[in-house]
Amino acid sequence: MGMIIQGATGDWEVVIGLEVHAQVSSNSKLFSGSATEYGADQNTQVSFVDAAMPGMLPVINEMAVEQAVRTGLGLKAKINKYSVFDRKNYFYADLPQGYQISQFLQPIVGEGTMTIELKDGEIREIGITRLHLEQDAGKSIHDQHPSMTLVDLNRSGVALMEIVSEPDLRSPEEAAAYVKKLRSIVRYLGTCDGNMDEGSMRADVNVSVRKFGDELGTRCEMKNLNSMRFIQQAIVYEANRQVDILEAGGKIKQETRLYDSVKGETRSMRSKEEAHDYRYFPDPDLLPLQFDDAYIEKIKADLPELPDEKKARFIKELKISDYDAGVLVAEKEVADFFEVVAKGRDAKLSANWIIGDFFGNLKRTSNTLSNTPVSADSLGALIDLVKDGTISNRTAKEVLEEMFDTGKDAAAIVDEKGLKQVSDTGAIEAAIDTIIAANLDKVEQYRGGKDKLLGFFVGQVMKATGGKANPGVVNQLLKPKLDG
């Protein structure tokens, strides 16, 4: 269901399109050999090319081209064997050349589609317009000096993939689901690390509103949003702002706006430039990019199994639910972890343990999957102990907590603490006989039809064995004795 704003003049539909900038996973920049590592001291990863010194010529980074093609294939998009780099001209302190090398009319990747799934299980197909390669600008820093803006060029020239969607999104939830899915795909492919907090994935969000059935309204673009939460908040604020203006008889100006996450509002940054304002023209320093089918096929052959295919396989082959499969495939590391745990075991049980207690303990101990003290093999070994009756499910939950706190494996904790379930029928039978003899009045009541007393007897046997009797064995032995 899309976002509908109820106004005084009727219902308004919100229309959203996204331009996501994903930093290519590559050790060097798009047209120079400078490093791309995050967090380096300012201006320490800048070559003469990045600083736009006179006479410096760009040289294309083949790795960045390959990563763009991989991403295009992962998005089921058309790969263009002929593409052109253009100069996009604008003047800004952190753009040393006075232009950005980008792609305009002939991008490396054309139209594709991406499937998103919403919370209510609704599936939406979102069109991808294009993916093109471009270089990032530097960074202006405004808070280091009382009267001057400082410029850090470490990011200048870093390779970006700009992935542009069709205006097919209709709510903040859909926009967040789209970014989340896109992030998942590029992380599976290894083409972008998706670290939004480090700026290696950020979104420009285009929002417009219209009455149902009308033509598209005038859009405003909000730049550089780097979290799902901010994307959703900015859409809600901006859509309501536009409806208020239109209902008051005003017009929407096409402009670029900034989202202020502290105040929770958008504000005007500059009037939106049209493509002709940038005076695009083919970059004379770079030849058109050309490759053949064999190059594409080689990259295609090396693609990993992607989230949608993995999810379908988990449901079909491992018989786990649609919901569980969705949770497990969202991050490649989780899917890989699950496959190790589930190998040769009950997949549904493995999924339940991972999604429930394992994730719960990760959160409790402030760990992530990359530094978990409990490996997939260790969790699998714990599940085996439950499955073969060595410990109860309840005991296993306590053992898992201890595994997280101490790093020990399940078998060691069970031995140390004497937590093994008693499955020895002789010992359990002796306990049952003692309890029946001590509660003959209740045995009579049970035989007289008071079935609920079975729970009382099970409880007494468990108590007598220090909670260690295997409940399955207790039930098996107790019932015939009570029935007489």
NUPAFI-143164 format. One record per residue (C-alpha): x negated, y, z. Coordinates in steps of 0.25 Angstrom, whole numbers, plus 5000, padded with zeros to 4 digits. Example, Ala and Ser with C-alpha at 12.3 -4.5 7.8 and 13.67 -1.06 7.14 Angstrom:
+------+------+------+
|    X |    Y |    Z |
+------+------+------+
| 4951 | 4982 | 5031 |
| 4945 | 4996 | 5029 |
+------+------+------+
***
This chain:
+------+------+------+
|    X |    Y |    Z |
+------+------+------+
| 5000 | 5000 | 5000 |
| 4994 | 5013 | 4996 |
| 4994 | 5026 | 5005 |
| 5006 | 5034 | 5004 |
| 5007 | 5048 | 5009 |
| 5021 | 5052 | 5013 |
| 5023 | 5067 | 5009 |
| 5034 | 5077 | 5010 |
| 5036 | 5075 | 4995 |
| 5035 | 5060 | 4994 |
| 5025 | 5049 | 4995 |
| 5011 | 5051 | 4990 |
| 5001 | 5040 | 4985 |
| 4986 | 5041 | 4988 |
| 4977 | 5037 | 4976 |
| 4962 | 5034 | 4979 |
| 4950 | 5031 | 4971 |
| 4936 | 5029 | 4977 |
| 4922 | 5031 | 4972 |
| 4913 | 5023 | 4980 |
| 4898 | 5026 | 4980 |
| 4890 | 5013 | 4983 |
| 4875 | 5014 | 4985 |
| 4868 | 5003 | 4977 |
| 4860 | 4993 | 4985 |
| 4847 | 4995 | 4979 |
| 4833 | 4999 | 4985 |
| 4831 | 5010 | 4975 |
| 4839 | 5022 | 4970 |
| 4847 | 5022 | 4956 |
| 4836 | 5030 | 4948 |
| 4823 | 5029 | 4957 |
| 4815 | 5020 | 4966 |
| 4818 | 5027 | 4979 |
| 4823 | 5019 | 4991 |
| 4838 | 5019 | 4995 |
| 4837 | 5014 | 5009 |
| 4847 | 5020 | 5019 |
| 4842 | 5029 | 5030 |
| 4828 | 5033 | 5025 |
| 4823 | 5047 | 5030 |
| 4828 | 5058 | 5021 |
| 4822 | 5060 | 5007 |
| 4812 | 5048 | 5009 |
| 4819 | 5040 | 4998 |
| 4818 | 5050 | 4986 |
| 4810 | 5049 | 4973 |
| 4807 | 5060 | 4963 |
| 4819 | 5054 | 4955 |
| 4828 | 5055 | 4967 |
| 4824 | 5070 | 4970 |
| 4826 | 5073 | 4955 |
| 4812 | 5078 | 4953 |
| 4810 | 5084 | 4939 |
| 4806 | 5073 | 4928 |
| 4811 | 5061 | 4937 |
| 4818 | 5051 | 4929 |
| 4829 | 5041 | 4934 |
| 4826 | 5026 | 4932 |
| 4838 | 5017 | 4934 |
| 4838 | 5006 | 4946 |
| 4842 | 4993 | 4940 |
| 4846 | 4987 | 4953 |
| 4857 | 4998 | 4954 |
| 4862 | 4995 | 4940 |
| 4863 | 4980 | 4944 |
| 4870 | 4984 | 4957 |
| 4880 | 4992 | 4950 |
| 4883 | 4981 | 4940 |
| 4884 | 4971 | 4952 |
| 4894 | 4980 | 4958 |
| 4902 | 4982 | 4945 |
| 4903 | 4967 | 4944 |
| 4907 | 4965 | 4958 |
| 4919 | 4975 | 4956 |
| 4923 | 4967 | 4943 |
| 4920 | 4980 | 4935 |
| 4916 | 4982 | 4921 |
| 4901 | 4983 | 4919 |
| 4896 | 4993 | 4909 |
| 4884 | 4989 | 4902 |
| 4881 | 5003 | 4897 |
| 4882 | 5014 | 4907 |
| 4876 | 5028 | 4908 |
| 4870 | 5037 | 4919 |
| 4875 | 5051 | 4919 |
| 4871 | 5064 | 4926 |
| 4882 | 5069 | 4936 |
| 4878 | 5084 | 4938 |
| 4880 | 5091 | 4951 |
| 4872 | 5099 | 4960 |
| 4870 | 5096 | 4975 |
| 4859 | 5097 | 4984 |
| 4857 | 5082 | 4986 |
| 4857 | 5079 | 4971 |
| 4843 | 5083 | 4967 |
| 4845 | 5081 | 4952 |
| 4857 | 5089 | 4951 |
| 4864 | 5077 | 4945 |
| 4868 | 5063 | 4949 |
| 4865 | 5051 | 4940 |
| 4878 | 5044 | 4939 |
| 4887 | 5037 | 4928 |
| 4899 | 5044 | 4923 |
| 4906 | 5039 | 4910 |
| 4898 | 5026 | 4908 |
| 4896 | 5019 | 4922 |
| 4890 | 5006 | 4924 |
| 4902 | 4999 | 4929 |
| 4917 | 5001 | 4924 |
| 4930 | 4997 | 4929 |
| 4933 | 4986 | 4940 |
| 4942 | 4982 | 4951 |
| 4942 | 4979 | 4965 |
| 4952 | 4972 | 4974 |
| 4955 | 4977 | 4988 |
| 4963 | 4970 | 4998 |
| 4971 | 4978 | 5008 |
| 4975 | 4975 | 5023 |
| 4989 | 4970 | 5019 |
| 4983 | 4960 | 5009 |
| 4986 | 4969 | 4997 |
| 4976 | 4968 | 4985 |
| 4973 | 4980 | 4977 |
| 4964 | 4981 | 4964 |
| 4956 | 4994 | 4964 |
| 4951 | 4998 | 4950 |
| 4936 | 5002 | 4950 |
| 4933 | 5013 | 4939 |
| 4918 | 5012 | 4938 |
| 4905 | 5010 | 4945 |
| 4893 | 5019 | 4942 |
| 4879 | 5021 | 4947 |
| 4874 | 5034 | 4952 |
| 4864 | 5040 | 4961 |
| 4867 | 5046 | 4974 |
| 4864 | 5060 | 4978 |
| 4856 | 5064 | 4990 |
| 4861 | 5068 | 5004 |
| 4864 | 5082 | 5009 |
| 4861 | 5083 | 5024 |
| 4869 | 5095 | 5030 |
| 4866 | 5093 | 5045 |
| 4851 | 5094 | 5046 |
| 4849 | 5109 | 5045 |
| 4857 | 5121 | 5049 |
| 4857 | 5128 | 5035 |
| 4852 | 5118 | 5025 |
| 4857 | 5105 | 5018 |
| 4846 | 5094 | 5018 |
| 4845 | 5084 | 5007 |
| 4841 | 5069 | 5008 |
| 4838 | 5063 | 4994 |
| 4837 | 5048 | 4999 |
| 4850 | 5045 | 4993 |
| 4848 | 5053 | 4980 |
| 4848 | 5043 | 4969 |
| 4853 | 5031 | 4976 |
| 4861 | 5022 | 4967 |
| 4876 | 5022 | 4969 |
| 4887 | 5015 | 4963 |
| 4899 | 5023 | 4962 |
| 4912 | 5014 | 4961 |
| 4924 | 5021 | 4957 |
| 4938 | 5016 | 4960 |
| 4951 | 5019 | 4952 |
| 4961 | 5027 | 4960 |
| 4968 | 5014 | 4964 |
| 4967 | 5015 | 4979 |
| 4980 | 5020 | 4986 |
| 4976 | 5020 | 5001 |
| 4965 | 5023 | 5011 |
| 4965 | 5008 | 5014 |
| 4963 | 5004 | 5000 |
| 4952 | 5013 | 4998 |
| 4945 | 5007 | 5010 |
| 4948 | 4993 | 5006 |
| 4942 | 4997 | 4992 |
| 4929 | 5003 | 4998 |
| 4928 | 4991 | 5007 |
| 4929 | 4981 | 4996 |
| 4920 | 4988 | 4987 |
| 4909 | 4989 | 4999 |
| 4911 | 4974 | 5001 |
| 4909 | 4971 | 4986 |
| 4896 | 4979 | 4984 |
| 4891 | 4973 | 4997 |
| 4894 | 4959 | 4992 |
| 4887 | 4963 | 4979 |
| 4875 | 4969 | 4986 |
| 4876 | 4982 | 4978 |
| 4879 | 4992 | 4989 |
| 4877 | 4990 | 5004 |
| 4890 | 4997 | 5007 |
| 4885 | 5004 | 5019 |
| 4895 | 5016 | 5020 |
| 4889 | 5022 | 5032 |
| 4876 | 5023 | 5025 |
| 4883 | 5029 | 5013 |
| 4879 | 5018 | 5003 |
| 4894 | 5017 | 5000 |
| 4903 | 5029 | 5000 |
| 4916 | 5032 | 4994 |
| 4922 | 5045 | 4987 |
| 4937 | 5044 | 4988 |
| 4947 | 5050 | 4978 |
| 4961 | 5053 | 4984 |
| 4973 | 5058 | 4977 |
| 4988 | 5057 | 4980 |
| 5000 | 5057 | 4971 |
| 5015 | 5054 | 4972 |
| 5018 | 5039 | 4968 |
| 5018 | 5038 | 4953 |
| 5012 | 5051 | 4950 |
| 4998 | 5053 | 4943 |
| 4986 | 5053 | 4951 |
| 4984 | 5066 | 4960 |
| 4972 | 5074 | 4961 |
| 4961 | 5067 | 4969 |
| 4951 | 5072 | 4979 |
| 4938 | 5065 | 4981 |
| 4932 | 5062 | 4995 |
| 4917 | 5060 | 4995 |
| 4908 | 5050 | 5002 |
| 4916 | 5043 | 5012 |
| 4908 | 5032 | 5018 |
| 4918 | 5024 | 5026 |
| 4931 | 5016 | 5024 |
| 4937 | 5024 | 5036 |
| 4934 | 5038 | 5030 |
| 4939 | 5034 | 5016 |
| 4952 | 5030 | 5022 |
| 4953 | 5043 | 5031 |
| 4949 | 5052 | 5019 |
| 4960 | 5046 | 5010 |
| 4971 | 5048 | 5020 |
| 4967 | 5062 | 5023 |
| 4965 | 5066 | 5009 |
| 4978 | 5060 | 5004 |
| 4986 | 5067 | 5014 |
| 4979 | 5080 | 5011 |
| 4982 | 5079 | 4996 |
| 4997 | 5076 | 4999 |
| 4998 | 5088 | 5008 |
| 4992 | 5097 | 4998 |
| 5001 | 5091 | 4987 |
| 5014 | 5092 | 4995 |
| 5011 | 5106 | 4998 |
| 5011 | 5109 | 4983 |
| 4996 | 5110 | 4982 |
| 4986 | 5103 | 4972 |
| 4975 | 5094 | 4975 |
| 4961 | 5099 | 4971 |
| 4952 | 5088 | 4965 |
| 4940 | 5089 | 4975 |
| 4929 | 5082 | 4982 |
| 4932 | 5081 | 4997 |
| 4925 | 5077 | 5009 |
| 4931 | 5068 | 5020 |
| 4927 | 5073 | 5034 |
| 4928 | 5060 | 5043 |
| 4927 | 5068 | 5056 |
| 4939 | 5077 | 5053 |
| 4946 | 5067 | 5045 |
| 4948 | 5076 | 5033 |
| 4944 | 5079 | 5019 |
| 4939 | 5092 | 5014 |
| 4935 | 5098 | 5001 |
| 4921 | 5097 | 4996 |
| 4921 | 5102 | 4982 |
| 4931 | 5102 | 4970 |
| 4930 | 5089 | 4963 |
| 4921 | 5089 | 4950 |
| 4926 | 5082 | 4938 |
| 4916 | 5074 | 4930 |
| 4913 | 5085 | 4920 |
| 4908 | 5094 | 4931 |
| 4897 | 5084 | 4933 |
| 4892 | 5086 | 4919 |
| 4889 | 5071 | 4917 |
| 4880 | 5067 | 4906 |
| 4871 | 5054 | 4904 |
| 4858 | 5055 | 4912 |
| 4847 | 5057 | 4901 |
| 4837 | 5051 | 4910 |
| 4844 | 5037 | 4910 |
| 4848 | 5028 | 4899 |
| 4862 | 5021 | 4899 |
| 4862 | 5009 | 4907 |
| 4864 | 4997 | 4899 |
| 4864 | 4982 | 4902 |
| 4870 | 4969 | 4896 |
| 4880 | 4958 | 4900 |
| 4868 | 4949 | 4904 |
| 4864 | 4959 | 4915 |
| 4879 | 4960 | 4920 |
| 4880 | 4945 | 4920 |
| 4867 | 4943 | 4928 |
| 4872 | 4952 | 4939 |
| 4886 | 4946 | 4938 |
| 4880 | 4932 | 4941 |
| 4873 | 4937 | 4953 |
| 4886 | 4943 | 4960 |
| 4890 | 4937 | 4973 |
| 4904 | 4932 | 4977 |
| 4912 | 4945 | 4980 |
| 4922 | 4947 | 4991 |
| 4935 | 4944 | 4983 |
| 4929 | 4931 | 4977 |
| 4923 | 4927 | 4991 |
| 4937 | 4930 | 4997 |
| 4944 | 4922 | 4987 |
| 4934 | 4910 | 4989 |
| 4936 | 4911 | 5004 |
| 4951 | 4910 | 5003 |
| 4951 | 4899 | 4993 |
| 4940 | 4890 | 4998 |
| 4939 | 4893 | 5012 |
| 4954 | 4894 | 5014 |
| 4953 | 4907 | 5023 |
| 4963 | 4918 | 5023 |
| 4963 | 4930 | 5014 |
| 4961 | 4939 | 5026 |
| 4949 | 4931 | 5032 |
| 4943 | 4930 | 5018 |
| 4944 | 4945 | 5016 |
| 4938 | 4948 | 5030 |
| 4926 | 4938 | 5027 |
| 4923 | 4943 | 5013 |
| 4923 | 4958 | 5016 |
| 4908 | 4958 | 5019 |
| 4899 | 4948 | 5012 |
| 4891 | 4945 | 5025 |
| 4904 | 4941 | 5032 |
| 4908 | 4932 | 5020 |
| 4894 | 4926 | 5020 |
| 4895 | 4924 | 5035 |
| 4908 | 4917 | 5034 |
| 4904 | 4907 | 5023 |
| 4892 | 4902 | 5032 |
| 4902 | 4901 | 5044 |
| 4913 | 4894 | 5036 |
| 4903 | 4884 | 5028 |
| 4908 | 4870 | 5032 |
| 4918 | 4876 | 5042 |
| 4932 | 4880 | 5043 |
| 4932 | 4893 | 5035 |
| 4945 | 4898 | 5042 |
| 4939 | 4896 | 5056 |
| 4926 | 4902 | 5052 |
| 4933 | 4915 | 5046 |
| 4941 | 4916 | 5059 |
| 4928 | 4915 | 5068 |
| 4921 | 4926 | 5059 |
| 4933 | 4936 | 5058 |
| 4937 | 4934 | 5072 |
| 4926 | 4931 | 5083 |
| 4914 | 4933 | 5075 |
| 4917 | 4947 | 5070 |
| 4923 | 4950 | 5084 |
| 4909 | 4947 | 5090 |
| 4901 | 4954 | 5079 |
| 4910 | 4967 | 5083 |
| 4908 | 4964 | 5098 |
| 4893 | 4963 | 5097 |
| 4892 | 4975 | 5087 |
| 4885 | 4966 | 5077 |
| 4887 | 4964 | 5062 |
| 4887 | 4952 | 5053 |
| 4872 | 4955 | 5049 |
| 4867 | 4955 | 5064 |
| 4877 | 4945 | 5070 |
| 4871 | 4936 | 5081 |
| 4880 | 4925 | 5076 |
| 4877 | 4919 | 5063 |
| 4886 | 4912 | 5053 |
| 4880 | 4899 | 5057 |
| 4882 | 4901 | 5072 |
| 4896 | 4905 | 5070 |
| 4899 | 4893 | 5062 |
| 4892 | 4884 | 5073 |
| 4902 | 4890 | 5083 |
| 4914 | 4887 | 5074 |
| 4909 | 4873 | 5073 |
| 4909 | 4871 | 5089 |
| 4923 | 4876 | 5089 |
| 4927 | 4867 | 5077 |
| 4921 | 4854 | 5083 |
| 4927 | 4857 | 5097 |
| 4914 | 4860 | 5104 |
| 4920 | 4873 | 5109 |
| 4934 | 4879 | 5109 |
| 4937 | 4891 | 5101 |
| 4938 | 4900 | 5113 |
| 4924 | 4896 | 5118 |
| 4919 | 4898 | 5104 |
| 4923 | 4913 | 5104 |
| 4915 | 4915 | 5117 |
| 4903 | 4907 | 5112 |
| 4903 | 4916 | 5099 |
| 4903 | 4929 | 5108 |
| 4891 | 4923 | 5115 |
| 4884 | 4920 | 5102 |
| 4885 | 4934 | 5098 |
| 4880 | 4939 | 5112 |
| 4868 | 4929 | 5113 |
| 4865 | 4925 | 5098 |
| 4866 | 4910 | 5103 |
| 4873 | 4900 | 5095 |
| 4886 | 4893 | 5099 |
| 4881 | 4879 | 5102 |
| 4870 | 4885 | 5112 |
| 4881 | 4894 | 5119 |
| 4891 | 4882 | 5120 |
| 4880 | 4873 | 5126 |
| 4875 | 4884 | 5136 |
| 4888 | 4887 | 5141 |
| 4894 | 4873 | 5141 |
| 4906 | 4877 | 5132 |
| 4908 | 4864 | 5124 |
| 4922 | 4860 | 5124 |
| 4925 | 4846 | 5131 |
| 4930 | 4837 | 5120 |
| 4927 | 4825 | 5129 |
| 4940 | 4818 | 5129 |
| 4936 | 4810 | 5142 |
| 4933 | 4823 | 5150 |
| 4946 | 4830 | 5145 |
| 4955 | 4818 | 5148 |
| 4950 | 4817 | 5162 |
| 4953 | 4832 | 5164 |
| 4967 | 4830 | 5158 |
| 4970 | 4818 | 5167 |
| 4966 | 4826 | 5179 |
| 4975 | 4838 | 5175 |
| 4987 | 4829 | 5172 |
| 4986 | 4822 | 5185 |
| 4986 | 4835 | 5192 |
| 4998 | 4841 | 5185 |
| 5008 | 4829 | 5184 |
| 5020 | 4838 | 5186 |
| 5016 | 4846 | 5174 |
| 5014 | 4834 | 5166 |
| 5028 | 4830 | 5169 |
| 5033 | 4844 | 5165 |
| 5025 | 4843 | 5152 |
| 5031 | 4829 | 5149 |
| 5045 | 4835 | 5152 |
| 5044 | 4844 | 5140 |
| 5035 | 4856 | 5146 |
| 5026 | 4856 | 5134 |
| 5020 | 4869 | 5138 |
| 5012 | 4862 | 5149 |
| 5002 | 4856 | 5139 |
| 4995 | 4870 | 5139 |
| 4994 | 4869 | 5154 |
| 4987 | 4855 | 5154 |
| 4978 | 4860 | 5142 |
| 4974 | 4872 | 5151 |
| 4971 | 4863 | 5163 |
| 4962 | 4854 | 5155 |
| 4955 | 4865 | 5149 |
| 4953 | 4871 | 5163 |
| 4948 | 4858 | 5169 |
| 4938 | 4857 | 5158 |
| 4933 | 4871 | 5159 |
| 4940 | 4875 | 5146 |
| 4930 | 4866 | 5139 |
| 4940 | 4855 | 5135 |
| 4943 | 4854 | 5120 |
| 4957 | 4859 | 5119 |
| 4960 | 4850 | 5107 |
| 4955 | 4838 | 5115 |
| 4963 | 4842 | 5127 |
| 4976 | 4843 | 5120 |
| 4973 | 4830 | 5113 |
| 4971 | 4822 | 5126 |
| 4981 | 4830 | 5135 |
| 4994 | 4828 | 5127 |
| 4995 | 4813 | 5127 |
| 4992 | 4813 | 5142 |
| 5003 | 4823 | 5145 |
| 5013 | 4816 | 5136 |
| 5010 | 4804 | 5144 |
+------+------+------+
***
